Amino acid sequence: MVLMRNPIRFLLIGMVTLCAVNAIGALASEQWDFNYGWISLISLAVYIGFATFLSKHTSLLKVIGFTSLLGLFDATIGWKLSELLGANAEISPSTASTTVWLTTAVIMTALAGFLGLIGWLLFKMFSRKKEA
């Protein structure tokens, strides 16, 4: 597949998807006055979907690595984007201490890697059912 000949392109598609989720979620949370934290559920689904799709084309280690990079991106750029767009969030990157910011980045990166594993397992589970 063309995307996997250049894995950076595939990663960029994931990043753009997360930016869209963050932007729409931030604007919606401001408009309808709900906690932006609920948007993280959609981001989690993006990580699993990304990993499941990526699992068709590469190894478990690469799936976890790429999904972890998405988590790091979301915890840094995505978080800042949501703040710039006025997300109704309890904590923003501007008010968070360095410790909170770094802890958030590490936890999101690890969580995204774990969700990458779940996406890979889902792909393996459902691809076996099709073969049987």
Beta strands, then each sheet from edge to edge (+ up, - down):
end
